[in-house]
Amino acid sequence: MKLLSLITLGLLVGFAPPSAAVEQCRFIQAKAEREACYERQAVALEAKRKPEPVYDSKPMESLQQMRRDDEEVYKSLRSICRGC
């Protein structure tokens, strides 16, 4: 039972909340250093975010290309002997 409680306590301590790094900036007394800390966190957060998806500016051309590809696949399927 002691072993289980020690393991549980170890896991709880090991998984500290990620917001702990965010809390450090507000305890910095010097305003310039505090603002620099917030700026570094903002840059780090921006780097973690996913980039915006890039949409094709010409959707009609993309759609037409997909239709041509589909037609090629359909032609190749029609040429397969279905009862041989």
Backbone as a chain_set.jsonl record, in Angstrom:
{"seq": "MKLLSLITLGLLVGFAPPSAAVEQCRFIQAKAEREACYERQAVALEAKRKPEPVYDSKPMESLQQMRRDDEEVYKSLRSICRGC", "coords": {"N": [[0.819, -1.187, 0.0], [1.968, 1.229, 0.749], [3.821, 1.499, -1.264], [2.218, 1.9, -3.504], [1.043, 4.369, -2.864], [3.33, 5.979, -2.834], [4.134, 5.832, -5.489], [1.943, 7.038, -6.728], [2.097, 9.618, -5.607], [4.555, 10.4, -6.658], [3.939, 10.466, -9.396], [2.07, 12.545, -9.434], [3.618, 14.735, -8.657], [5.458, 14.74, -10.703], [4.0, 15.472, -12.932], [3.567, 18.398, -13.307], [1.533, 21.287, -13.676], [1.324, 22.846, -16.905], [1.017, 25.556, -16.833], [2.639, 26.61, -14.963], [5.01, 27.731, -15.876], [4.084, 30.047, -17.042], [3.236, 31.543, -14.896], [5.522, 32.575, -13.723], [6.423, 35.048, -14.708], [4.896, 37.155, -13.662], [5.868, 37.58, -11.144], [8.21, 38.933, -11.328], [9.928, 41.794, -10.434], [11.025, 44.122, -11.694], [9.837, 46.214, -14.208], [10.585, 46.297, -16.951], [11.971, 43.881, -17.292], [9.942, 42.082, -16.649], [8.073, 42.585, -18.694], [9.622, 41.793, -20.863], [9.81, 39.108, -20.304], [7.124, 38.318, -20.614], [6.89, 38.834, -23.333], [8.673, 36.952, -24.429], [7.285, 34.631, -23.748], [4.992, 34.97, -25.266], [6.029, 34.77, -27.846], [6.941, 32.13, -27.778], [4.52, 30.779, -27.439], [3.229, 31.42, -29.818], [4.863, 30.08, -31.594], [4.216, 27.474, -31.008], [1.653, 27.196, -31.891], [-0.455, 25.999, -34.526], [0.232, 26.499, -37.977], [-1.686, 28.628, -40.117], [-3.998, 27.144, -42.382], [-3.191, 26.858, -45.813], [-4.977, 27.918, -48.456], [-5.907, 26.959, -51.73], [-5.664, 29.29, -54.266], [-6.95, 29.072, -56.617], [-9.551, 27.442, -56.922], [-11.211, 26.31, -58.882], [-9.532, 25.345, -60.905], [-8.239, 23.364, -59.509], [-10.376, 21.675, -58.938], [-11.126, 20.925, -61.521], [-8.842, 19.528, -62.27], [-8.978, 17.379, -60.512], [-11.284, 16.145, -61.485], [-10.419, 15.369, -64.036], [-8.487, 13.508, -63.309], [-10.129, 11.635, -62.032], [-11.649, 10.78, -64.205], [-9.703, 9.457, -65.718], [-9.172, 7.307, -64.035], [-11.672, 6.033, -64.055], [-11.788, 5.27, -66.759], [-9.711, 3.406, -66.843], [-10.765, 1.487, -65.161], [-12.985, 0.623, -66.597], [-11.818, -0.802, -68.621], [-11.092, -3.171, -67.534], [-11.587, -6.614, -67.544], [-14.587, -8.016, -66.664], [-15.622, -10.672, -65.882], [-14.178, -12.663, -66.662]], "CA": [[0.0, 0.0, 0.0], [2.865, 2.382, 0.768], [4.434, 1.6, -2.583], [1.22, 2.488, -4.397], [0.895, 5.785, -2.542], [4.554, 6.651, -3.259], [4.092, 5.935, -6.942], [0.933, 8.045, -7.039], [2.652, 10.916, -5.251], [5.601, 10.692, -7.638], [3.301, 10.852, -10.649], [1.453, 13.858, -9.263], [4.672, 15.741, -8.632], [6.094, 14.727, -12.016], [3.142, 16.112, -13.923], [3.223, 19.75, -12.884], [0.74, 21.937, -14.719], [2.152, 23.64, -17.812], [0.84, 26.983, -16.573], [3.626, 27.04, -13.977], [5.969, 28.595, -16.56], [3.419, 31.317, -17.304], [3.105, 32.261, -13.638], [6.795, 33.122, -13.265], [6.639, 36.428, -15.16], [4.237, 38.176, -12.855], [6.596, 37.783, -9.892], [9.404, 39.734, -11.598], [9.666, 43.142, -9.93], [11.377, 45.152, -12.67], [8.833, 46.243, -15.262], [11.187, 45.968, -18.245], [12.251, 42.436, -17.302], [8.653, 41.397, -16.649], [7.521, 42.695, -20.044], [10.447, 40.952, -21.732], [9.405, 37.727, -20.016], [5.837, 38.115, -21.281], [7.141, 38.825, -24.777], [9.254, 35.64, -24.75], [6.221, 33.637, -23.66], [4.109, 35.154, -26.417], [6.725, 34.215, -29.015], [6.937, 30.669, -27.63], [3.158, 30.318, -27.673], [2.97, 31.564, -31.249], [5.602, 29.02, -32.28], [3.539, 26.202, -30.759], [0.383, 27.155, -32.617], [-0.403, 25.465, -35.875], [0.119, 27.548, -38.994], [-2.974, 28.704, -40.797], [-3.999, 26.358, -43.614], [-3.07, 27.63, -47.042], [-5.996, 27.496, -49.4], [-5.574, 27.167, -53.127], [-6.322, 30.497, -54.751], [-7.69, 28.75, -57.832], [-10.245, 26.183, -56.637], [-11.791, 25.714, -60.083], [-8.496, 24.572, -61.578], [-8.024, 22.184, -58.69], [-11.535, 20.813, -59.137], [-11.038, 20.375, -62.868], [-7.771, 18.529, -62.272], [-9.498, 16.181, -59.83], [-12.224, 15.486, -62.4], [-9.625, 14.697, -65.076], [-7.892, 12.326, -62.678], [-11.204, 10.663, -61.824], [-12.001, 10.217, -65.509], [-8.658, 8.495, -66.073], [-9.377, 6.113, -63.213], [-12.865, 5.36, -64.558], [-11.437, 4.626, -68.021], [-8.914, 2.209, -66.578], [-11.633, 0.48, -64.561], [-13.853, 0.083, -67.634], [-11.069, -1.698, -69.479], [-10.857, -4.43, -66.824], [-12.549, -7.643, -67.92], [-15.345, -8.359, -65.462], [-16.334, -11.947, -65.98], [-13.23, -13.596, -67.247]], "C": [[0.866, 1.255, 0.0], [3.492, 2.604, -0.601], [3.482, 2.272, -3.565], [1.063, 3.982, -4.132], [2.141, 6.576, -2.949], [4.588, 6.845, -4.777], [3.096, 7.015, -7.37], [1.453, 9.446, -6.75], [3.738, 11.331, -6.246], [5.03, 11.124, -8.973], [2.673, 12.239, -10.552], [2.489, 14.974, -9.276], [5.328, 15.85, -10.009], [5.295, 15.442, -13.08], [2.673, 17.465, -13.41], [2.439, 20.424, -13.995], [1.618, 22.814, -15.606], [2.016, 25.141, -17.571], [1.852, 27.5, -15.557], [4.66, 27.969, -14.617], [5.371, 29.974, -16.818], [3.369, 32.161, -16.037], [4.39, 32.962, -13.212], [6.953, 34.603, -13.617], [6.021, 37.455, -14.21], [4.942, 38.44, -11.524], [7.886, 38.582, -10.087], [9.088, 41.181, -11.246], [9.937, 44.226, -10.97], [10.434, 45.076, -13.866], [9.405, 45.821, -16.612], [11.457, 44.469, -18.36], [10.953, 41.635, -17.369], [8.032, 41.426, -18.047], [8.311, 41.859, -21.044], [10.082, 39.474, -21.545], [8.083, 37.398, -20.711], [6.013, 38.036, -22.797], [7.735, 37.481, -25.207], [8.189, 34.55, -24.711], [5.268, 33.746, -24.844], [4.732, 34.569, -27.679], [6.715, 32.691, -28.952], [5.55, 30.098, -27.903], [2.817, 30.378, -29.158], [3.673, 30.457, -32.031], [4.913, 27.669, -32.117], [2.253, 26.07, -31.56], [0.581, 26.625, -34.023], [-0.485, 26.614, -36.876], [-1.255, 27.505, -39.649], [-2.921, 27.861, -42.073], [-3.952, 27.273, -44.831], [-4.075, 27.072, -48.043], [-5.555, 27.839, -50.816], [-6.355, 28.371, -53.638], [-7.156, 30.22, -55.993], [-8.425, 27.43, -57.631], [-10.839, 25.525, -57.883], [-10.769, 24.866, -60.828], [-8.231, 23.272, -60.824], [-9.158, 21.183, -58.897], [-11.495, 20.166, -60.519], [-9.953, 19.312, -62.96], [-8.237, 17.243, -61.591], [-10.46, 15.43, -60.735], [-11.484, 14.769, -63.517], [-8.994, 13.419, -64.522], [-8.936, 11.24, -62.461], [-11.584, 9.993, -63.139], [-10.971, 9.19, -65.964], [-8.824, 7.19, -65.292], [-10.584, 5.336, -63.722], [-12.577, 4.644, -65.871], [-10.642, 3.359, -67.78], [-9.756, 1.11, -65.938], [-12.546, -0.158, -65.599], [-13.12, -0.935, -68.501], [-10.763, -3.051, -68.805], [-11.961, -5.419, -67.203], [-13.264, -8.114, -66.666], [-16.059, -9.692, -65.628], [-15.42, -13.005, -66.554], [-12.934, -14.724, -66.294]], "O": [[0.54, 2.235, -0.67], [3.672, 3.739, -1.042], [3.895, 3.113, -4.364], [0.962, 4.773, -5.071], [2.024, 7.727, -3.369], [5.015, 7.886, -5.276], [3.379, 7.809, -8.267], [1.269, 10.359, -7.556], [3.816, 12.499, -6.628], [5.557, 12.032, -9.616], [2.744, 13.019, -11.502], [2.254, 16.039, -9.847], [5.709, 16.942, -10.429], [5.865, 15.966, -14.037], [1.492, 17.64, -13.112], [2.68, 20.137, -15.167], [2.551, 23.453, -15.12], [2.833, 25.917, -18.065], [1.918, 28.705, -15.314], [5.137, 28.899, -13.966], [6.095, 30.969, -16.811], [3.453, 33.386, -16.114], [4.331, 33.88, -12.394], [7.58, 35.339, -12.855], [6.597, 38.521, -13.994], [4.639, 39.425, -10.851], [8.581, 38.877, -9.114], [8.09, 41.731, -11.71], [9.144, 45.158, -11.105], [10.254, 44.015, -14.462], [8.767, 45.061, -17.341], [11.2, 43.864, -19.4], [10.878, 40.625, -18.068], [7.525, 40.412, -18.527], [7.735, 41.283, -21.967], [10.052, 38.7, -22.502], [7.938, 36.338, -21.318], [5.342, 37.245, -23.46], [7.341, 36.932, -26.236], [8.192, 33.646, -25.547], [4.793, 32.735, -25.363], [4.043, 33.946, -28.487], [6.502, 32.032, -29.97], [5.423, 29.046, -28.531], [2.178, 29.467, -29.685], [3.136, 29.955, -33.019], [5.016, 26.813, -32.995], [1.816, 24.961, -31.87], [1.643, 26.784, -34.625], [-1.196, 27.592, -36.644], [-1.894, 26.455, -39.716], [-1.908, 27.863, -42.771], [-4.593, 28.324, -44.866], [-4.017, 25.902, -48.421], [-4.921, 28.865, -51.062], [-7.57, 28.452, -53.458], [-7.982, 31.046, -56.381], [-7.97, 26.396, -58.12], [-10.957, 24.3, -57.931], [-11.098, 23.79, -61.326], [-8.024, 22.22, -61.428], [-8.918, 19.981, -59.018], [-11.801, 18.982, -60.659], [-10.122, 18.308, -63.652], [-7.92, 16.145, -62.049], [-10.453, 14.199, -60.753], [-11.877, 13.67, -63.909], [-8.974, 12.383, -65.187], [-8.664, 10.059, -62.681], [-11.815, 8.785, -63.183], [-11.333, 8.162, -66.536], [-8.636, 6.103, -65.838], [-10.532, 4.109, -63.813], [-13.06, 3.533, -66.087], [-10.872, 2.345, -68.44], [-9.491, -0.073, -66.149], [-12.854, -1.346, -65.504], [-13.747, -1.837, -69.057], [-10.237, -3.961, -69.445], [-13.142, -5.073, -67.178], [-12.625, -8.56, -65.712], [-17.276, -9.643, -65.45], [-15.852, -14.108, -66.887], [-12.149, -15.616, -66.617]]}, "num_chains": 1, "name": "protein.A"}
